[in-house]
Amino acid sequence: MDGFDNLSASEKAEATELQRMIAVEQQKAQFQAQVHSFTDVCWDKCVDTPGSKLDYRTETCLVSCVERFIDTTLSITNRFTQMVQKGTQ
């Protein structure tokens, strides 16, 4: 039962669209939170003193930090996906 049993077809369509829009907004919020996390961790790790420009060392550190963060996140996500797939088979 999806909770839409007493709704008309157009109301069901509207409710489904609303759920889709909410899911999209949740994904956006999750993405923004992840970017915020990257910024906090990598800034603290790589930036000694803020200046008007990033020097080569700081820029390289930031790029490497974010790439490692992304690689780790993808690896964990893939592992969880594998675990879920094995659990449903």
HTML snippet that shows the backbone in 3Dmol.js (N, CA, C, O; Angstrom):
<script src="https://3Dmol.org/build/3Dmol-min.js"></script>
<div id="view" style="width:600px;height:400px;position:relative"></div>
<script>
const pdb = `
ATOM      1  N   MET A   1       0.850  -1.180   0.000  1.00  0.00           N
ATOM      2  CA  MET A   1       0.000   0.000   0.000  1.00  0.00           C
ATOM      3  C   MET A   1       0.893   1.239   0.000  1.00  0.00           C
ATOM      4  O   MET A   1       1.790   1.351   0.835  1.00  0.00           O
ATOM      5  N   ASP A   2       0.661   2.163  -0.917  1.00  0.00           N
ATOM      6  CA  ASP A   2       1.523   3.340  -1.040  1.00  0.00           C
ATOM      7  C   ASP A   2       0.932   4.594  -0.400  1.00  0.00           C
ATOM      8  O   ASP A   2       1.541   5.660  -0.482  1.00  0.00           O
ATOM      9  N   GLY A   3      -0.229   4.497   0.231  1.00  0.00           N
ATOM     10  CA  GLY A   3      -0.820   5.657   0.878  1.00  0.00           C
ATOM     11  C   GLY A   3      -1.599   6.552  -0.069  1.00  0.00           C
ATOM     12  O   GLY A   3      -2.114   7.588   0.351  1.00  0.00           O
ATOM     13  N   PHE A   4      -1.697   6.175  -1.341  1.00  0.00           N
ATOM     14  CA  PHE A   4      -2.387   6.986  -2.342  1.00  0.00           C
ATOM     15  C   PHE A   4      -3.709   6.348  -2.762  1.00  0.00           C
ATOM     16  O   PHE A   4      -4.299   6.779  -3.753  1.00  0.00           O
ATOM     17  N   ASP A   5      -4.191   5.344  -2.047  1.00  0.00           N
ATOM     18  CA  ASP A   5      -5.364   4.577  -2.467  1.00  0.00           C
ATOM     19  C   ASP A   5      -6.628   5.418  -2.618  1.00  0.00           C
ATOM     20  O   ASP A   5      -7.450   5.139  -3.491  1.00  0.00           O
ATOM     21  N   ASN A   6      -6.792   6.431  -1.792  1.00  0.00           N
ATOM     22  CA  ASN A   6      -8.018   7.224  -1.816  1.00  0.00           C
ATOM     23  C   ASN A   6      -7.925   8.456  -2.720  1.00  0.00           C
ATOM     24  O   ASN A   6      -8.817   9.304  -2.696  1.00  0.00           O
ATOM     25  N   LEU A   7      -6.871   8.565  -3.503  1.00  0.00           N
ATOM     26  CA  LEU A   7      -6.673   9.737  -4.355  1.00  0.00           C
ATOM     27  C   LEU A   7      -7.097   9.445  -5.786  1.00  0.00           C
ATOM     28  O   LEU A   7      -7.068   8.301  -6.239  1.00  0.00           O
ATOM     29  N   SER A   8      -7.490  10.502  -6.488  1.00  0.00           N
ATOM     30  CA  SER A   8      -7.805  10.357  -7.908  1.00  0.00           C
ATOM     31  C   SER A   8      -6.501  10.203  -8.682  1.00  0.00           C
ATOM     32  O   SER A   8      -5.417  10.395  -8.131  1.00  0.00           O
ATOM     33  N   ALA A   9      -6.612   9.856  -9.957  1.00  0.00           N
ATOM     34  CA  ALA A   9      -5.425   9.653 -10.788  1.00  0.00           C
ATOM     35  C   ALA A   9      -4.579  10.919 -10.868  1.00  0.00           C
ATOM     36  O   ALA A   9      -3.352  10.847 -10.803  1.00  0.00           O
ATOM     37  N   SER A  10      -5.224  12.080 -11.009  1.00  0.00           N
ATOM     38  CA  SER A  10      -4.461  13.327 -11.106  1.00  0.00           C
ATOM     39  C   SER A  10      -3.794  13.666  -9.770  1.00  0.00           C
ATOM     40  O   SER A  10      -2.683  14.196  -9.739  1.00  0.00           O
ATOM     41  N   GLU A  11      -4.489  13.351  -8.659  1.00  0.00           N
ATOM     42  CA  GLU A  11      -3.894  13.594  -7.347  1.00  0.00           C
ATOM     43  C   GLU A  11      -2.710  12.654  -7.105  1.00  0.00           C
ATOM     44  O   GLU A  11      -1.704  13.046  -6.513  1.00  0.00           O
ATOM     45  N   LYS A  12      -2.846  11.415  -7.569  1.00  0.00           N
ATOM     46  CA  LYS A  12      -1.728  10.463  -7.457  1.00  0.00           C
ATOM     47  C   LYS A  12      -0.529  10.949  -8.262  1.00  0.00           C
ATOM     48  O   LYS A  12       0.611  10.872  -7.805  1.00  0.00           O
ATOM     49  N   ALA A  13      -0.798  11.448  -9.460  1.00  0.00           N
ATOM     50  CA  ALA A  13       0.278  11.962 -10.312  1.00  0.00           C
ATOM     51  C   ALA A  13       0.963  13.148  -9.642  1.00  0.00           C
ATOM     52  O   ALA A  13       2.189  13.253  -9.661  1.00  0.00           O
ATOM     53  N   GLU A  14       0.169  14.042  -9.050  1.00  0.00           N
ATOM     54  CA  GLU A  14       0.733  15.201  -8.354  1.00  0.00           C
ATOM     55  C   GLU A  14       1.564  14.768  -7.153  1.00  0.00           C
ATOM     56  O   GLU A  14       2.648  15.300  -6.915  1.00  0.00           O
ATOM     57  N   ALA A  15       1.052  13.800  -6.400  1.00  0.00           N
ATOM     58  CA  ALA A  15       1.773  13.304  -5.228  1.00  0.00           C
ATOM     59  C   ALA A  15       3.081  12.634  -5.646  1.00  0.00           C
ATOM     60  O   ALA A  15       4.108  12.804  -4.989  1.00  0.00           O
ATOM     61  N   THR A  16       3.041  11.874  -6.737  1.00  0.00           N
ATOM     62  CA  THR A  16       4.248  11.217  -7.241  1.00  0.00           C
ATOM     63  C   THR A  16       5.269  12.256  -7.696  1.00  0.00           C
ATOM     64  O   THR A  16       6.461  12.122  -7.419  1.00  0.00           O
ATOM     65  N   GLU A  17       4.809  13.278  -8.384  1.00  0.00           N
ATOM     66  CA  GLU A  17       5.697  14.354  -8.834  1.00  0.00           C
ATOM     67  C   GLU A  17       6.293  15.087  -7.643  1.00  0.00           C
ATOM     68  O   GLU A  17       7.473  15.436  -7.656  1.00  0.00           O
ATOM     69  N   LEU A  18       5.494  15.321  -6.624  1.00  0.00           N
ATOM     70  CA  LEU A  18       5.986  15.982  -5.414  1.00  0.00           C
ATOM     71  C   LEU A  18       7.065  15.133  -4.747  1.00  0.00           C
ATOM     72  O   LEU A  18       8.083  15.662  -4.302  1.00  0.00           O
ATOM     73  N   GLN A  19       6.850  13.829  -4.675  1.00  0.00           N
ATOM     74  CA  GLN A  19       7.854  12.935  -4.105  1.00  0.00           C
ATOM     75  C   GLN A  19       9.148  12.988  -4.918  1.00  0.00           C
ATOM     76  O   GLN A  19      10.243  12.989  -4.355  1.00  0.00           O
ATOM     77  N   ARG A  20       9.017  13.033  -6.234  1.00  0.00           N
ATOM     78  CA  ARG A  20      10.201  13.107  -7.099  1.00  0.00           C
ATOM     79  C   ARG A  20      10.964  14.406  -6.855  1.00  0.00           C
ATOM     80  O   ARG A  20      12.191  14.417  -6.764  1.00  0.00           O
ATOM     81  N   MET A  21      10.207  15.505  -6.752  1.00  0.00           N
ATOM     82  CA  MET A  21      10.839  16.810  -6.515  1.00  0.00           C
ATOM     83  C   MET A  21      11.541  16.838  -5.153  1.00  0.00           C
ATOM     84  O   MET A  21      12.632  17.395  -5.025  1.00  0.00           O
ATOM     85  N   ILE A  22      10.921  16.243  -4.150  1.00  0.00           N
ATOM     86  CA  ILE A  22      11.541  16.176  -2.829  1.00  0.00           C
ATOM     87  C   ILE A  22      12.830  15.364  -2.890  1.00  0.00           C
ATOM     88  O   ILE A  22      13.836  15.749  -2.294  1.00  0.00           O
ATOM     89  N   ALA A  23      12.804  14.241  -3.607  1.00  0.00           N
ATOM     90  CA  ALA A  23      14.000  13.406  -3.745  1.00  0.00           C
ATOM     91  C   ALA A  23      15.131  14.173  -4.427  1.00  0.00           C
ATOM     92  O   ALA A  23      16.290  14.067  -4.026  1.00  0.00           O
ATOM     93  N   VAL A  24      14.789  14.944  -5.460  1.00  0.00           N
ATOM     94  CA  VAL A  24      15.795  15.754  -6.162  1.00  0.00           C
ATOM     95  C   VAL A  24      16.396  16.790  -5.214  1.00  0.00           C
ATOM     96  O   VAL A  24      17.612  16.978  -5.183  1.00  0.00           O
ATOM     97  N   GLU A  25      15.547  17.453  -4.451  1.00  0.00           N
ATOM     98  CA  GLU A  25      16.035  18.464  -3.498  1.00  0.00           C
ATOM     99  C   GLU A  25      16.903  17.827  -2.417  1.00  0.00           C
ATOM    100  O   GLU A  25      17.888  18.425  -1.983  1.00  0.00           O
ATOM    101  N   GLN A  26      16.546  16.617  -1.977  1.00  0.00           N
ATOM    102  CA  GLN A  26      17.365  15.915  -0.988  1.00  0.00           C
ATOM    103  C   GLN A  26      18.730  15.574  -1.580  1.00  0.00           C
ATOM    104  O   GLN A  26      19.745  15.670  -0.890  1.00  0.00           O
ATOM    105  N   GLN A  27      18.761  15.176  -2.849  1.00  0.00           N
ATOM    106  CA  GLN A  27      20.034  14.885  -3.508  1.00  0.00           C
ATOM    107  C   GLN A  27      20.887  16.143  -3.615  1.00  0.00           C
ATOM    108  O   GLN A  27      22.098  16.094  -3.404  1.00  0.00           O
ATOM    109  N   LYS A  28      20.263  17.259  -3.940  1.00  0.00           N
ATOM    110  CA  LYS A  28      20.996  18.529  -4.012  1.00  0.00           C
ATOM    111  C   LYS A  28      21.577  18.890  -2.657  1.00  0.00           C
ATOM    112  O   LYS A  28      22.734  19.300  -2.560  1.00  0.00           O
ATOM    113  N   ALA A  29      20.774  18.738  -1.610  1.00  0.00           N
ATOM    114  CA  ALA A  29      21.245  19.051  -0.255  1.00  0.00           C
ATOM    115  C   ALA A  29      22.393  18.128   0.148  1.00  0.00           C
ATOM    116  O   ALA A  29      23.356  18.566   0.778  1.00  0.00           O
ATOM    117  N   GLN A  30      22.289  16.860  -0.215  1.00  0.00           N
ATOM    118  CA  GLN A  30      23.351  15.909   0.100  1.00  0.00           C
ATOM    119  C   GLN A  30      24.633  16.286  -0.651  1.00  0.00           C
ATOM    120  O   GLN A  30      25.723  16.222  -0.082  1.00  0.00           O
ATOM    121  N   PHE A  31      24.509  16.673  -1.908  1.00  0.00           N
ATOM    122  CA  PHE A  31      25.669  17.098  -2.692  1.00  0.00           C
ATOM    123  C   PHE A  31      26.312  18.328  -2.067  1.00  0.00           C
ATOM    124  O   PHE A  31      27.534  18.392  -1.931  1.00  0.00           O
ATOM    125  N   GLN A  32      25.497  19.300  -1.687  1.00  0.00           N
ATOM    126  CA  GLN A  32      26.029  20.520  -1.067  1.00  0.00           C
ATOM    127  C   GLN A  32      26.723  20.211   0.255  1.00  0.00           C
ATOM    128  O   GLN A  32      27.756  20.803   0.568  1.00  0.00           O
ATOM    129  N   ALA A  33      26.165  19.295   1.024  1.00  0.00           N
ATOM    130  CA  ALA A  33      26.793  18.904   2.285  1.00  0.00           C
ATOM    131  C   ALA A  33      28.135  18.228   2.025  1.00  0.00           C
ATOM    132  O   ALA A  33      29.093  18.443   2.767  1.00  0.00           O
ATOM    133  N   GLN A  34      28.207  17.418   0.983  1.00  0.00           N
ATOM    134  CA  GLN A  34      29.465  16.744   0.641  1.00  0.00           C
ATOM    135  C   GLN A  34      30.518  17.767   0.217  1.00  0.00           C
ATOM    136  O   GLN A  34      31.674  17.673   0.630  1.00  0.00           O
ATOM    137  N   VAL A  35      30.130  18.734  -0.595  1.00  0.00           N
ATOM    138  CA  VAL A  35      31.056  19.786  -1.015  1.00  0.00           C
ATOM    139  C   VAL A  35      31.539  20.570   0.204  1.00  0.00           C
ATOM    140  O   VAL A  35      32.718  20.908   0.307  1.00  0.00           O
ATOM    141  N   HIS A  36      30.631  20.850   1.112  1.00  0.00           N
ATOM    142  CA  HIS A  36      30.982  21.554   2.342  1.00  0.00           C
ATOM    143  C   HIS A  36      32.011  20.754   3.141  1.00  0.00           C
ATOM    144  O   HIS A  36      32.969  21.307   3.681  1.00  0.00           O
ATOM    145  N   SER A  37      31.792  19.461   3.202  1.00  0.00           N
ATOM    146  CA  SER A  37      32.715  18.576   3.916  1.00  0.00           C
ATOM    147  C   SER A  37      34.087  18.579   3.247  1.00  0.00           C
ATOM    148  O   SER A  37      35.109  18.679   3.926  1.00  0.00           O
ATOM    149  N   PHE A  38      34.113  18.471   1.908  1.00  0.00           N
ATOM    150  CA  PHE A  38      35.382  18.553   1.173  1.00  0.00           C
ATOM    151  C   PHE A  38      36.118  19.840   1.532  1.00  0.00           C
ATOM    152  O   PHE A  38      37.308  19.838   1.846  1.00  0.00           O
ATOM    153  N   THR A  39      35.378  20.918   1.475  1.00  0.00           N
ATOM    154  CA  THR A  39      35.967  22.232   1.729  1.00  0.00           C
ATOM    155  C   THR A  39      36.571  22.302   3.118  1.00  0.00           C
ATOM    156  O   THR A  39      37.712  22.738   3.276  1.00  0.00           O
ATOM    157  N   ASP A  40      35.829  21.883   4.120  1.00  0.00           N
ATOM    158  CA  ASP A  40      36.323  21.943   5.498  1.00  0.00           C
ATOM    159  C   ASP A  40      37.574  21.103   5.695  1.00  0.00           C
ATOM    160  O   ASP A  40      38.589  21.588   6.194  1.00  0.00           O
ATOM    161  N   VAL A  41      37.493  19.836   5.298  1.00  0.00           N
ATOM    162  CA  VAL A  41      38.614  18.915   5.518  1.00  0.00           C
ATOM    163  C   VAL A  41      39.844  19.352   4.730  1.00  0.00           C
ATOM    164  O   VAL A  41      40.941  19.446   5.279  1.00  0.00           O
ATOM    165  N   CYS A  42      39.656  19.612   3.464  1.00  0.00           N
ATOM    166  CA  CYS A  42      40.802  19.935   2.603  1.00  0.00           C
ATOM    167  C   CYS A  42      41.373  21.318   2.918  1.00  0.00           C
ATOM    168  O   CYS A  42      42.584  21.515   2.824  1.00  0.00           O
ATOM    169  N   TRP A  43      40.536  22.266   3.285  1.00  0.00           N
ATOM    170  CA  TRP A  43      41.028  23.598   3.655  1.00  0.00           C
ATOM    171  C   TRP A  43      41.926  23.479   4.882  1.00  0.00           C
ATOM    172  O   TRP A  43      43.040  24.002   4.907  1.00  0.00           O
ATOM    173  N   ASP A  44      41.416  22.776   5.907  1.00  0.00           N
ATOM    174  CA  ASP A  44      42.193  22.623   7.137  1.00  0.00           C
ATOM    175  C   ASP A  44      43.511  21.897   6.879  1.00  0.00           C
ATOM    176  O   ASP A  44      44.526  22.212   7.501  1.00  0.00           O
ATOM    177  N   LYS A  45      43.500  20.934   5.971  1.00  0.00           N
ATOM    178  CA  LYS A  45      44.691  20.146   5.682  1.00  0.00           C
ATOM    179  C   LYS A  45      45.707  20.921   4.837  1.00  0.00           C
ATOM    180  O   LYS A  45      46.913  20.780   5.042  1.00  0.00           O
ATOM    181  N   CYS A  46      45.242  21.721   3.909  1.00  0.00           N
ATOM    182  CA  CYS A  46      46.137  22.260   2.881  1.00  0.00           C
ATOM    183  C   CYS A  46      46.471  23.748   3.002  1.00  0.00           C
ATOM    184  O   CYS A  46      47.521  24.172   2.519  1.00  0.00           O
ATOM    185  N   VAL A  47      45.632  24.533   3.616  1.00  0.00           N
ATOM    186  CA  VAL A  47      45.841  25.980   3.610  1.00  0.00           C
ATOM    187  C   VAL A  47      46.418  26.423   4.952  1.00  0.00           C
ATOM    188  O   VAL A  47      45.752  26.364   5.986  1.00  0.00           O
ATOM    189  N   ASP A  48      47.674  26.869   4.906  1.00  0.00           N
ATOM    190  CA  ASP A  48      48.322  27.350   6.125  1.00  0.00           C
ATOM    191  C   ASP A  48      47.836  28.760   6.465  1.00  0.00           C
ATOM    192  O   ASP A  48      47.296  29.009   7.544  1.00  0.00           O
ATOM    193  N   THR A  49      48.040  29.659   5.530  1.00  0.00           N
ATOM    194  CA  THR A  49      47.581  31.035   5.718  1.00  0.00           C
ATOM    195  C   THR A  49      46.940  31.497   4.420  1.00  0.00           C
ATOM    196  O   THR A  49      47.573  31.445   3.366  1.00  0.00           O
ATOM    197  N   PRO A  50      45.692  31.947   4.482  1.00  0.00           N
ATOM    198  CA  PRO A  50      45.014  32.394   3.262  1.00  0.00           C
ATOM    199  C   PRO A  50      45.692  33.638   2.693  1.00  0.00           C
ATOM    200  O   PRO A  50      46.121  34.521   3.437  1.00  0.00           O
ATOM    201  N   GLY A  51      45.782  33.692   1.388  1.00  0.00           N
ATOM    202  CA  GLY A  51      46.341  34.847   0.708  1.00  0.00           C
ATOM    203  C   GLY A  51      45.440  35.250  -0.442  1.00  0.00           C
ATOM    204  O   GLY A  51      44.334  34.733  -0.596  1.00  0.00           O
ATOM    205  N   SER A  52      45.924  36.174  -1.242  1.00  0.00           N
ATOM    206  CA  SER A  52      45.121  36.635  -2.370  1.00  0.00           C
ATOM    207  C   SER A  52      45.093  35.608  -3.507  1.00  0.00           C
ATOM    208  O   SER A  52      44.183  35.622  -4.336  1.00  0.00           O
ATOM    209  N   LYS A  53      46.106  34.704  -3.544  1.00  0.00           N
ATOM    210  CA  LYS A  53      46.168  33.653  -4.560  1.00  0.00           C
ATOM    211  C   LYS A  53      46.634  32.366  -3.890  1.00  0.00           C
ATOM    212  O   LYS A  53      47.280  32.384  -2.842  1.00  0.00           O
ATOM    213  N   LEU A  54      46.283  31.237  -4.532  1.00  0.00           N
ATOM    214  CA  LEU A  54      46.787  29.956  -4.050  1.00  0.00           C
ATOM    215  C   LEU A  54      48.161  29.716  -4.663  1.00  0.00           C
ATOM    216  O   LEU A  54      48.350  29.903  -5.865  1.00  0.00           O
ATOM    217  N   ASP A  55      49.117  29.302  -3.838  1.00  0.00           N
ATOM    218  CA  ASP A  55      50.397  28.925  -4.415  1.00  0.00           C
ATOM    219  C   ASP A  55      50.283  27.509  -4.976  1.00  0.00           C
ATOM    220  O   ASP A  55      49.295  26.814  -4.737  1.00  0.00           O
ATOM    221  N   TYR A  56      51.290  27.097  -5.712  1.00  0.00           N
ATOM    222  CA  TYR A  56      51.262  25.809  -6.394  1.00  0.00           C
ATOM    223  C   TYR A  56      51.090  24.660  -5.403  1.00  0.00           C
ATOM    224  O   TYR A  56      50.309  23.741  -5.654  1.00  0.00           O
ATOM    225  N   ARG A  57      51.800  24.699  -4.292  1.00  0.00           N
ATOM    226  CA  ARG A  57      51.738  23.627  -3.296  1.00  0.00           C
ATOM    227  C   ARG A  57      50.331  23.512  -2.722  1.00  0.00           C
ATOM    228  O   ARG A  57      49.803  22.407  -2.595  1.00  0.00           O
ATOM    229  N   THR A  58      49.727  24.626  -2.381  1.00  0.00           N
ATOM    230  CA  THR A  58      48.385  24.617  -1.808  1.00  0.00           C
ATOM    231  C   THR A  58      47.370  24.115  -2.826  1.00  0.00           C
ATOM    232  O   THR A  58      46.507  23.304  -2.489  1.00  0.00           O
ATOM    233  N   GLU A  59      47.461  24.581  -4.049  1.00  0.00           N
ATOM    234  CA  GLU A  59      46.542  24.139  -5.091  1.00  0.00           C
ATOM    235  C   GLU A  59      46.670  22.637  -5.339  1.00  0.00           C
ATOM    236  O   GLU A  59      45.664  21.936  -5.455  1.00  0.00           O
ATOM    237  N   THR A  60      47.889  22.150  -5.419  1.00  0.00           N
ATOM    238  CA  THR A  60      48.132  20.722  -5.630  1.00  0.00           C
ATOM    239  C   THR A  60      47.570  19.908  -4.468  1.00  0.00           C
ATOM    240  O   THR A  60      46.951  18.864  -4.674  1.00  0.00           O
ATOM    241  N   CYS A  61      47.789  20.387  -3.255  1.00  0.00           N
ATOM    242  CA  CYS A  61      47.270  19.709  -2.073  1.00  0.00           C
ATOM    243  C   CYS A  61      45.745  19.647  -2.099  1.00  0.00           C
ATOM    244  O   CYS A  61      45.163  18.596  -1.830  1.00  0.00           O
ATOM    245  N   LEU A  62      45.102  20.759  -2.420  1.00  0.00           N
ATOM    246  CA  LEU A  62      43.638  20.800  -2.465  1.00  0.00           C
ATOM    247  C   LEU A  62      43.081  19.832  -3.511  1.00  0.00           C
ATOM    248  O   LEU A  62      42.122  19.105  -3.254  1.00  0.00           O
ATOM    249  N   VAL A  63      43.693  19.836  -4.683  1.00  0.00           N
ATOM    250  CA  VAL A  63      43.235  18.943  -5.756  1.00  0.00           C
ATOM    251  C   VAL A  63      43.390  17.489  -5.323  1.00  0.00           C
ATOM    252  O   VAL A  63      42.467  16.692  -5.487  1.00  0.00           O
ATOM    253  N   SER A  64      44.540  17.142  -4.776  1.00  0.00           N
ATOM    254  CA  SER A  64      44.789  15.768  -4.336  1.00  0.00           C
ATOM    255  C   SER A  64      43.825  15.367  -3.221  1.00  0.00           C
ATOM    256  O   SER A  64      43.294  14.256  -3.217  1.00  0.00           O
ATOM    257  N   CYS A  65      43.608  16.262  -2.297  1.00  0.00           N
ATOM    258  CA  CYS A  65      42.714  15.995  -1.176  1.00  0.00           C
ATOM    259  C   CYS A  65      41.296  15.697  -1.666  1.00  0.00           C
ATOM    260  O   CYS A  65      40.688  14.708  -1.257  1.00  0.00           O
ATOM    261  N   VAL A  66      40.783  16.537  -2.525  1.00  0.00           N
ATOM    262  CA  VAL A  66      39.426  16.356  -3.037  1.00  0.00           C
ATOM    263  C   VAL A  66      39.346  15.068  -3.855  1.00  0.00           C
ATOM    264  O   VAL A  66      38.373  14.323  -3.735  1.00  0.00           O
ATOM    265  N   GLU A  67      40.347  14.797  -4.677  1.00  0.00           N
ATOM    266  CA  GLU A  67      40.340  13.566  -5.477  1.00  0.00           C
ATOM    267  C   GLU A  67      40.337  12.338  -4.577  1.00  0.00           C
ATOM    268  O   GLU A  67      39.607  11.385  -4.846  1.00  0.00           O
ATOM    269  N   ARG A  68      41.136  12.340  -3.517  1.00  0.00           N
ATOM    270  CA  ARG A  68      41.151  11.214  -2.574  1.00  0.00           C
ATOM    271  C   ARG A  68      39.798  11.068  -1.883  1.00  0.00           C
ATOM    272  O   ARG A  68      39.300   9.956  -1.703  1.00  0.00           O
ATOM    273  N   PHE A  69      39.219  12.183  -1.505  1.00  0.00           N
ATOM    274  CA  PHE A  69      37.906  12.188  -0.854  1.00  0.00           C
ATOM    275  C   PHE A  69      36.861  11.573  -1.784  1.00  0.00           C
ATOM    276  O   PHE A  69      36.070  10.730  -1.361  1.00  0.00           O
ATOM    277  N   ILE A  70      36.859  11.990  -3.045  1.00  0.00           N
ATOM    278  CA  ILE A  70      35.904  11.469  -4.027  1.00  0.00           C
ATOM    279  C   ILE A  70      36.146   9.985  -4.263  1.00  0.00           C
ATOM    280  O   ILE A  70      35.198   9.199  -4.271  1.00  0.00           O
ATOM    281  N   ASP A  71      37.399   9.591  -4.454  1.00  0.00           N
ATOM    282  CA  ASP A  71      37.722   8.180  -4.677  1.00  0.00           C
ATOM    283  C   ASP A  71      37.264   7.314  -3.507  1.00  0.00           C
ATOM    284  O   ASP A  71      36.712   6.232  -3.705  1.00  0.00           O
ATOM    285  N   THR A  72      37.495   7.793  -2.298  1.00  0.00           N
ATOM    286  CA  THR A  72      37.089   7.053  -1.110  1.00  0.00           C
ATOM    287  C   THR A  72      35.570   6.940  -1.035  1.00  0.00           C
ATOM    288  O   THR A  72      35.038   5.869  -0.744  1.00  0.00           O
ATOM    289  N   THR A  73      34.881   8.031  -1.293  1.00  0.00           N
ATOM    290  CA  THR A  73      33.421   8.022  -1.262  1.00  0.00           C
ATOM    291  C   THR A  73      32.859   7.053  -2.299  1.00  0.00           C
ATOM    292  O   THR A  73      31.928   6.302  -2.010  1.00  0.00           O
ATOM    293  N   LEU A  74      33.424   7.070  -3.508  1.00  0.00           N
ATOM    294  CA  LEU A  74      32.965   6.152  -4.556  1.00  0.00           C
ATOM    295  C   LEU A  74      33.247   4.702  -4.179  1.00  0.00           C
ATOM    296  O   LEU A  74      32.413   3.826  -4.407  1.00  0.00           O
ATOM    297  N   SER A  75      34.400   4.450  -3.614  1.00  0.00           N
ATOM    298  CA  SER A  75      34.758   3.097  -3.202  1.00  0.00           C
ATOM    299  C   SER A  75      33.797   2.573  -2.137  1.00  0.00           C
ATOM    300  O   SER A  75      33.331   1.437  -2.218  1.00  0.00           O
ATOM    301  N   ILE A  76      33.506   3.400  -1.146  1.00  0.00           N
ATOM    302  CA  ILE A  76      32.574   2.998  -0.087  1.00  0.00           C
ATOM    303  C   ILE A  76      31.176   2.778  -0.657  1.00  0.00           C
ATOM    304  O   ILE A  76      30.505   1.807  -0.306  1.00  0.00           O
ATOM    305  N   THR A  77      30.739   3.676  -1.531  1.00  0.00           N
ATOM    306  CA  THR A  77      29.420   3.546  -2.145  1.00  0.00           C
ATOM    307  C   THR A  77      29.325   2.261  -2.952  1.00  0.00           C
ATOM    308  O   THR A  77      28.328   1.544  -2.868  1.00  0.00           O
ATOM    309  N   ASN A  78      30.366   1.967  -3.739  1.00  0.00           N
ATOM    310  CA  ASN A  78      30.368   0.739  -4.540  1.00  0.00           C
ATOM    311  C   ASN A  78      30.344  -0.496  -3.648  1.00  0.00           C
ATOM    312  O   ASN A  78      29.661  -1.474  -3.953  1.00  0.00           O
ATOM    313  N   ARG A  79      31.082  -0.453  -2.555  1.00  0.00           N
ATOM    314  CA  ARG A  79      31.104  -1.597  -1.625  1.00  0.00           C
ATOM    315  C   ARG A  79      29.726  -1.807  -1.013  1.00  0.00           C
ATOM    316  O   ARG A  79      29.258  -2.943  -0.937  1.00  0.00           O
ATOM    317  N   PHE A  80      29.071  -0.743  -0.578  1.00  0.00           N
ATOM    318  CA  PHE A  80      27.726  -0.878  -0.017  1.00  0.00           C
ATOM    319  C   PHE A  80      26.747  -1.404  -1.065  1.00  0.00           C
ATOM    320  O   PHE A  80      25.879  -2.218  -0.751  1.00  0.00           O
ATOM    321  N   THR A  81      26.884  -0.944  -2.298  1.00  0.00           N
ATOM    322  CA  THR A  81      26.022  -1.422  -3.381  1.00  0.00           C
ATOM    323  C   THR A  81      26.204  -2.920  -3.571  1.00  0.00           C
ATOM    324  O   THR A  81      25.225  -3.652  -3.718  1.00  0.00           O
ATOM    325  N   GLN A  82      27.459  -3.384  -3.570  1.00  0.00           N
ATOM    326  CA  GLN A  82      27.737  -4.813  -3.693  1.00  0.00           C
ATOM    327  C   GLN A  82      27.124  -5.600  -2.539  1.00  0.00           C
ATOM    328  O   GLN A  82      26.561  -6.675  -2.747  1.00  0.00           O
ATOM    329  N   MET A  83      27.233  -5.068  -1.330  1.00  0.00           N
ATOM    330  CA  MET A  83      26.679  -5.748  -0.162  1.00  0.00           C
ATOM    331  C   MET A  83      25.162  -5.846  -0.252  1.00  0.00           C
ATOM    332  O   MET A  83      24.583  -6.881   0.077  1.00  0.00           O
ATOM    333  N   VAL A  84      24.518  -4.769  -0.697  1.00  0.00           N
ATOM    334  CA  VAL A  84      23.060  -4.763  -0.827  1.00  0.00           C
ATOM    335  C   VAL A  84      22.630  -5.757  -1.909  1.00  0.00           C
ATOM    336  O   VAL A  84      21.664  -6.499  -1.729  1.00  0.00           O
ATOM    337  N   GLN A  85      23.355  -5.768  -3.035  1.00  0.00           N
ATOM    338  CA  GLN A  85      23.015  -6.685  -4.118  1.00  0.00           C
ATOM    339  C   GLN A  85      23.182  -8.134  -3.682  1.00  0.00           C
ATOM    340  O   GLN A  85      22.361  -8.980  -4.035  1.00  0.00           O
ATOM    341  N   LYS A  86      24.221  -8.430  -2.930  1.00  0.00           N
ATOM    342  CA  LYS A  86      24.416  -9.801  -2.441  1.00  0.00           C
ATOM    343  C   LYS A  86      23.318 -10.180  -1.453  1.00  0.00           C
ATOM    344  O   LYS A  86      22.891 -11.334  -1.402  1.00  0.00           O
ATOM    345  N   GLY A  87      22.867  -9.208  -0.671  1.00  0.00           N
ATOM    346  CA  GLY A  87      21.825  -9.462   0.315  1.00  0.00           C
ATOM    347  C   GLY A  87      20.454  -9.682  -0.288  1.00  0.00           C
ATOM    348  O   GLY A  87      19.599 -10.315   0.333  1.00  0.00           O
ATOM    349  N   THR A  88      20.227  -9.165  -1.499  1.00  0.00           N
ATOM    350  CA  THR A  88      18.922  -9.289  -2.136  1.00  0.00           C
ATOM    351  C   THR A  88      18.860 -10.464  -3.107  1.00  0.00           C
ATOM    352  O   THR A  88      17.797 -10.762  -3.650  1.00  0.00           O
ATOM    353  N   GLN A  89      19.967 -11.119  -3.324  1.00  0.00           N
ATOM    354  CA  GLN A  89      19.979 -12.249  -4.285  1.00  0.00           C
ATOM    355  C   GLN A  89      19.627 -13.543  -3.619  1.00  0.00           C
ATOM    356  O   GLN A  89      19.590 -14.584  -4.274  1.00  0.00           O
TER     357      GLN A  89
END
`;
const viewer = $3Dmol.createViewer("view");
viewer.addModel(pdb, "pdb");
viewer.setStyle({}, {cartoon: {color: "spectrum"}});
viewer.zoomTo();
viewer.render();
</script>
